[in-house]
Amino acid sequence: MNSIQDIDVKNKHVLIRVDFNVPLSGKMVVSNFRIKAAIPTIQYCLSQNCSVILMSHLGRPKGSVNPELSLEPVLPELESLLKKKVIFSENCVSDAAISTSQKLDSGEVHLLENLRFHIGETENDSEFSYCLSQHGQVFINDAFGTAHRAHASNVGILDYISPCAGGMLLENERKYLSNIIQAPEHPFVVVLGGSKVSGKIELISHLMSFADHFIIGGAMAYAFLKVKGVNVGGSPVDEENMRIAGKILNDARINHVEIHLPPDTVVSKDIFESPDWRLSDFDDISDMEMGVDIGPESAAHFNEVLSRSKTILWNGPMGVFESPSFAKGTYAVASAISEMTKHGSVTIVGGGDTATAVQSFDLMSGFTHVSTGGGASLELLSGKYLPAFKALDDHE
């Protein structure tokens, strides 16, 4: 994959696929994380005297216009970050929008309306791909969040526009979630949380070849604990997840990988904010209670493992962090990993809910890399060759 510095963008009309799929509350951007992540590539192009055309999706409108999923609310946040006005077009492939792009002066920025208002985007339609290509002379893909999808704006378009390259964000995602993970400095600790083991089986199997330790928290930990004969009370664990957990424990023994499980837990009769929560040893959980967070002994043990690490990958919260009473374990792990960044360890957050948690704790700057992807992060960490990467590699 070419990097943006490998190709000549000077004085060109540069079409950039960004990921502005951000959470909105009405017409307000709730989190600008993904917008900020695209700024370095945009600013680089502007420094090269380019005009810049930005295209993105937002939500899942399924090929029809949905005003609630318009990208127009992104405009004020983008203008604030770029410190300049941005032109907006209400249709990404209309004659008027293409004409606006082609007539841009150097230094101007043009944002196109939601790509997924057109069914041709998700169907990777060749005619739609061609229409998009008419916006620019150079194509840059900087949208990691959709890199695991073969869509018109990140795969099909490459048949109609050249030169092309990956943006700075895309390069960093590949560097940290693939290259460094597969050749880590040891000890390498993988921290996993979230709900089901079954959703991360490919990731765990892939990382088993590289990791020294797995720290497992969140709801998925209870499947491992139950397999080991530990009482988990009313924590929901099904047979499929227990079967997978048992296989992973066996694979870890074969590969000499240590798996660390929580020795204590926070339990509640309700997964939402509830006054009846309490700390508990596993011997003391009733069938009416379920685990909603790791306890302080777990946090201390996990911190001790993390303190010896040189590379850390974290994917999945330790509990129901959205409720303040159940966020302490996730915060403790986030703080411990952030501290290791200060000591020179490479620390990587695998996107999705984990990135949301880190942002809610105001700890984004405490990690070497925080991924912008959800599904794309999971697939890349599982060792898969993402369609957007393959398309760029094939068009070098």
Wavefront OBJ file of the C-alpha trace (Angstrom):
o trace
v 0.000 0.000 0.000
v 1.377 3.386 -1.015
v 1.523 5.988 1.732
v 0.321 9.503 1.041
v 3.955 10.673 1.028
v 4.766 8.141 -1.736
v 2.602 9.838 -4.358
v 2.465 13.334 -5.824
v -0.521 15.218 -4.450
v 0.866 18.736 -4.849
v -1.657 21.161 -6.393
v -4.088 18.280 -7.047
v -7.799 17.779 -6.352
v -7.563 15.045 -3.694
v -10.574 12.850 -2.936
v -10.344 11.365 0.575
v -12.544 8.582 1.941
v -12.861 9.479 5.635
v -14.866 7.879 8.426
v -17.199 10.517 9.848
v -19.625 7.877 11.123
v -19.916 9.656 14.466
v -22.622 9.543 17.165
v -25.142 12.388 16.957
v -27.644 13.797 19.417
v -30.117 15.623 17.210
v -27.908 17.916 15.136
v -24.952 17.819 17.527
v -21.846 15.619 17.312
v -21.505 13.655 20.561
v -17.931 12.457 19.941
v -15.487 13.974 17.440
v -12.896 11.177 17.854
v -13.156 9.928 14.280
v -13.238 13.431 12.810
v -10.085 14.411 14.711
v -8.390 11.202 13.527
v -8.781 12.311 9.882
v -7.364 15.814 10.387
v -3.626 14.980 9.929
v -4.233 13.577 6.423
v -6.465 16.505 5.455
v -3.948 19.029 6.787
v -1.115 17.316 4.924
v -3.019 17.686 1.653
v -3.773 21.333 2.382
v -0.075 21.908 3.103
v 0.615 20.581 -0.407
v -1.607 23.275 -1.919
v -4.378 20.774 -2.690
v -8.100 21.169 -2.855
v -9.735 18.461 -0.725
v -12.961 16.539 -1.267
v -14.204 14.415 1.637
v -16.667 11.528 1.405
v -18.083 9.406 4.205
v -21.091 7.420 5.348
v -23.145 7.888 8.503
v -25.283 5.120 9.969
v -27.222 2.628 7.860
v -29.769 4.429 5.661
v -29.831 1.366 3.356
v -29.750 3.205 0.054
v -32.410 5.830 0.697
v -32.246 9.437 1.862
v -32.747 9.802 5.613
v -32.420 13.415 6.850
v -31.592 12.145 10.349
v -28.423 10.572 8.923
v -27.234 13.593 6.965
v -23.569 14.515 7.321
v -24.434 18.205 7.495
v -24.273 18.260 11.354
v -20.619 17.208 11.048
v -19.825 20.468 9.248
v -19.439 22.798 12.289
v -17.160 20.311 14.079
v -15.031 19.831 10.971
v -14.790 23.579 10.382
v -13.758 24.106 13.994
v -10.984 21.513 13.784
v -9.711 22.745 10.402
v -10.202 26.410 11.313
v -11.735 27.098 7.911
v -15.081 27.045 6.097
v -16.110 23.822 4.400
v -18.412 23.584 1.377
v -21.222 21.026 1.649
v -23.091 19.246 -1.171
v -26.444 17.573 -0.531
v -25.862 14.715 -2.990
v -22.515 12.951 -3.286
v -22.808 12.106 -7.017
v -24.987 14.873 -8.464
v -23.690 16.907 -11.415
v -23.682 19.962 -9.135
v -21.565 18.218 -6.486
v -19.034 16.934 -9.042
v -18.851 20.373 -10.665
v -18.213 21.962 -7.257
v -15.339 19.556 -6.628
v -13.771 20.149 -10.019
v -13.924 23.943 -9.614
v -12.379 24.069 -6.133
v -9.437 26.371 -5.593
v -6.330 25.225 -3.743
v -6.954 25.200 0.004
v -10.715 24.691 -0.296
v -12.489 21.740 1.345
v -15.691 20.120 0.097
v -17.743 17.616 2.141
v -20.127 15.300 0.274
v -23.443 14.016 1.618
v -23.809 10.501 3.047
v -22.545 7.874 0.599
v -25.049 5.308 1.835
v -28.004 7.369 0.672
v -27.194 5.461 -2.540
v -27.471 1.666 -2.692
v -24.515 1.621 -5.104
v -22.145 2.334 -2.202
v -22.662 -0.878 -0.238
v -23.185 -2.932 -3.410
v -19.814 -1.747 -4.738
v -21.566 -0.704 -7.946
v -19.208 0.171 -10.815
v -21.288 3.099 -12.125
v -21.503 4.629 -8.646
v -17.745 4.064 -8.199
v -17.078 5.867 -11.482
v -19.254 8.832 -10.476
v -17.366 9.181 -7.202
v -14.040 9.104 -9.030
v -15.021 12.227 -10.982
v -14.558 14.338 -7.857
v -10.765 14.125 -7.787
v -7.454 13.480 -9.501
v -5.954 11.519 -6.595
v -7.630 9.093 -4.176
v -6.690 8.632 -0.520
v -8.396 6.082 1.720
v -8.262 7.108 5.376
v -11.451 5.358 6.587
v -10.348 2.409 8.693
v -13.827 1.895 10.143
v -15.034 0.515 6.787
v -11.802 -1.216 5.728
v -13.392 -4.642 6.322
v -16.128 -3.865 3.743
v -15.764 -3.998 -0.066
v -17.733 -0.867 -0.944
v -17.657 1.525 -3.879
v -15.877 4.318 -1.994
v -12.961 2.191 -0.779
v -12.649 -0.666 -3.304
v -14.616 -0.067 -6.524
v -13.377 3.501 -6.980
v -9.785 2.286 -7.383
v -10.628 1.036 -10.872
v -11.288 4.596 -12.016
v -8.806 6.889 -10.263
v -5.029 6.906 -9.958
v -2.724 7.513 -8.170
v -4.068 6.215 -4.858
v -2.729 5.691 -1.351
v -3.603 5.065 2.263
v -3.875 8.061 4.553
v -1.975 8.552 7.795
v -4.732 7.042 9.919
v -4.997 3.921 7.754
v -1.225 3.453 7.909
v -1.200 3.720 11.698
v -4.044 1.246 12.087
v -2.192 -1.323 9.987
v 1.074 -0.625 11.790
v -0.285 -1.084 15.299
v -3.083 -3.641 14.809
v -1.175 -5.900 12.448
v 2.574 -5.307 12.122
v 3.411 -4.588 15.784
v 0.963 -7.163 17.143
v 2.603 -9.911 15.059
v 6.141 -8.921 16.105
v 5.664 -7.511 19.612
v 8.256 -6.675 22.213
v 7.776 -9.171 25.040
v 6.163 -9.642 27.478
v 3.047 -9.114 25.359
v -0.209 -8.910 27.333
v -3.634 -9.124 25.685
v -6.512 -7.709 27.758
v -9.933 -8.922 26.665
v -13.403 -8.038 27.898
v -16.879 -7.495 26.570
v -19.758 -9.907 26.346
v -19.273 -13.231 24.551
v -16.209 -15.391 23.991
v -17.720 -16.589 20.711
v -17.409 -13.094 19.220
v -13.637 -13.119 19.734
v -12.678 -16.719 19.037
v -10.747 -15.885 15.837
v -8.964 -12.988 17.531
v -7.922 -15.138 20.506
v -6.793 -18.022 18.268
v -4.688 -15.654 16.155
v -3.120 -13.829 19.099
v -2.314 -17.077 20.935
v 0.758 -17.376 18.690
v 2.166 -14.022 19.797
v 0.958 -13.326 23.365
v 2.533 -14.250 26.693
v -0.492 -13.426 28.853
v -4.242 -13.043 28.404
v -6.150 -11.002 30.972
v -9.855 -11.766 30.679
v -12.597 -9.673 32.265
v -16.074 -8.499 31.370
v -19.005 -10.839 30.870
v -16.884 -13.236 28.811
v -14.794 -14.069 31.901
v -17.702 -15.931 33.492
v -17.638 -18.611 30.784
v -13.986 -19.340 31.615
v -14.679 -19.324 35.346
v -17.651 -21.662 35.022
v -15.604 -24.121 32.943
v -13.094 -24.157 35.809
v -15.876 -25.025 38.241
v -16.267 -21.578 39.771
v -19.715 -20.409 40.913
v -20.827 -17.443 38.741
v -24.334 -17.109 40.165
v -26.878 -15.810 37.675
v -24.273 -14.456 35.237
v -25.516 -15.529 31.787
v -23.281 -18.258 30.357
v -24.388 -20.602 27.580
v -23.020 -23.981 26.549
v -21.460 -22.687 23.325
v -19.377 -20.055 25.118
v -18.329 -22.586 27.758
v -17.212 -24.993 25.037
v -15.131 -22.264 23.368
v -13.685 -21.131 26.695
v -12.648 -24.701 27.477
v -10.862 -25.015 24.134
v -9.048 -21.698 24.677
v -7.878 -22.779 28.146
v -6.516 -25.995 26.622
v -4.821 -24.129 23.748
v -3.238 -21.754 26.257
v -1.730 -24.680 28.174
v -0.298 -26.125 24.952
v 1.136 -22.746 23.884
v 2.433 -21.880 27.388
v 0.282 -18.755 27.519
v -0.928 -17.646 30.955
v -4.612 -16.781 31.313
v -5.580 -14.487 34.184
v -9.188 -14.444 35.391
v -10.823 -12.179 38.002
v -10.643 -13.445 41.615
v -13.498 -11.190 42.725
v -16.430 -9.389 41.145
v -19.085 -6.735 41.532
v -22.545 -8.308 41.451
v -26.025 -6.892 41.022
v -29.542 -8.094 40.292
v -29.702 -5.542 37.458
v -27.105 -4.721 34.788
v -28.154 -1.073 34.847
v -27.398 1.422 37.625
v -28.748 -0.226 40.739
v -28.513 0.433 44.500
v -28.224 -3.268 45.342
v -24.753 -3.910 43.911
v -21.999 -5.299 46.121
v -18.493 -6.736 46.035
v -18.350 -10.497 46.218
v -16.078 -13.505 46.145
v -17.292 -16.117 43.706
v -18.282 -18.496 46.498
v -20.803 -15.953 47.726
v -22.857 -15.141 44.589
v -26.534 -16.083 44.609
v -28.428 -17.279 41.553
v -30.307 -13.949 41.601
v -27.094 -11.961 41.086
v -24.875 -11.490 38.052
v -21.376 -10.123 37.591
v -21.298 -6.549 36.283
v -17.665 -5.533 36.884
v -14.346 -6.850 38.170
v -13.562 -6.214 41.835
v -10.551 -4.472 43.444
v -8.578 -7.726 43.933
v -8.971 -8.420 40.210
v -7.853 -4.894 39.328
v -4.787 -5.243 41.561
v -3.848 -8.635 40.077
v -4.326 -7.405 36.507
v -2.258 -4.300 37.286
v 0.579 -6.489 38.545
v 0.605 -8.470 35.250
v 0.427 -5.278 33.194
v 3.299 -3.703 35.136
v 5.707 -6.286 33.658
v 4.582 -5.802 30.039
v 6.315 -4.244 27.055
v 3.376 -4.495 24.617
v -0.307 -4.328 25.599
v -3.399 -4.818 23.460
v -6.761 -4.059 25.055
v -10.087 -5.001 23.469
v -13.270 -5.006 25.539
v -14.359 -3.324 28.813
v -14.167 -5.051 32.192
v -17.804 -4.416 33.065
v -20.904 -2.367 32.347
v -18.849 0.839 32.254
v -21.809 2.900 31.022
v -23.132 2.796 34.627
v -20.847 4.762 36.989
v -21.147 2.157 39.774
v -19.904 -0.545 37.399
v -17.130 1.442 35.666
v -14.425 1.186 38.332
v -12.825 -1.985 36.971
v -12.606 -0.679 33.413
v -11.199 2.612 34.713
v -8.602 0.777 36.830
v -7.391 -1.208 33.823
v -7.373 1.905 31.607
v -5.304 3.777 34.204
v -2.866 0.895 34.625
v -2.294 0.601 30.874
v -1.970 4.378 30.548
v 0.708 4.289 33.254
v 2.651 1.682 31.283
v 2.645 4.014 28.259
v 4.616 6.481 30.395
v 7.113 3.721 31.121
v 7.725 3.069 27.420
v 5.381 0.170 26.706
v 3.488 0.112 23.405
v -0.193 0.293 24.366
v -2.956 -0.321 21.846
v -6.709 0.049 22.286
v -8.679 -2.061 19.809
v -11.531 0.366 19.118
v -15.279 -0.070 19.617
v -16.585 0.015 23.197
v -13.037 0.104 24.568
v -12.281 3.369 22.765
v -15.608 4.759 23.987
v -14.695 3.841 27.568
v -11.232 5.394 27.301
v -12.758 8.575 25.908
v -15.339 8.706 28.714
v -12.465 8.547 31.240
v -10.605 11.361 29.413
v -7.591 9.065 28.910
v -7.294 9.119 25.109
v -3.813 10.649 25.237
v -2.603 7.918 27.581
v -2.184 5.241 24.908
v 0.219 4.721 22.024
v -2.670 4.061 19.641
v -6.465 4.069 19.956
v -8.150 2.445 16.975
v -11.065 4.159 15.209
v -12.479 0.831 14.058
v -14.993 -1.555 15.587
v -15.548 -4.528 13.311
v -12.509 -3.569 11.234
v -10.281 -3.643 14.328
v -11.582 -7.061 15.343
v -10.992 -8.518 11.873
v -7.504 -7.039 11.482
v -6.520 -8.245 14.965
v -7.803 -11.681 13.944
v -5.252 -11.755 11.128
v -7.651 -11.129 8.261
v -6.656 -9.336 5.039
v -9.105 -6.446 4.880
v -10.657 -5.645 1.464
v -9.640 -1.966 1.593
v -6.025 -2.891 2.289
v -5.990 -5.489 -0.470
v -7.452 -3.000 -2.961
v -4.739 -0.449 -2.180
v -2.008 -3.115 -2.236
v -3.227 -4.322 -5.655
v -3.124 -0.767 -7.069
v 0.348 0.231 -5.934
l 1 2 3 4 5 6 7 8 9 10 11 12 13 14 15 16 17 18 19 20 21 22 23 24 25 26 27 28 29 30 31 32 33 34 35 36 37 38 39 40 41 42 43 44 45 46 47 48 49 50 51 52 53 54 55 56 57 58 59 60 61 62 63 64 65 66 67 68 69 70 71 72 73 74 75 76 77 78 79 80 81 82 83 84 85 86 87 88 89 90 91 92 93 94 95 96 97 98 99 100 101 102 103 104 105 106 107 108 109 110 111 112 113 114 115 116 117 118 119 120 121 122 123 124 125 126 127 128 129 130 131 132 133 134 135 136 137 138 139 140 141 142 143 144 145 146 147 148 149 150 151 152 153 154 155 156 157 158 159 160 161 162 163 164 165 166 167 168 169 170 171 172 173 174 175 176 177 178 179 180 181 182 183 184 185 186 187 188 189 190 191 192 193 194 195 196 197 198 199 200 201 202 203 204 205 206 207 208 209 210 211 212 213 214 215 216 217 218 219 220 221 222 223 224 225 226 227 228 229 230 231 232 233 234 235 236 237 238 239 240 241 242 243 244 245 246 247 248 249 250 251 252 253 254 255 256 257 258 259 260 261 262 263 264 265 266 267 268 269 270 271 272 273 274 275 276 277 278 279 280 281 282 283 284 285 286 287 288 289 290 291 292 293 294 295 296 297 298 299 300 301 302 303 304 305 306 307 308 309 310 311 312 313 314 315 316 317 318 319 320 321 322 323 324 325 326 327 328 329 330 331 332 333 334 335 336 337 338 339 340 341 342 343 344 345 346 347 348 349 350 351 352 353 354 355 356 357 358 359 360 361 362 363 364 365 366 367 368 369 370 371 372 373 374 375 376 377 378 379 380 381 382 383 384 385 386 387 388 389 390 391 392 393 394 395 396
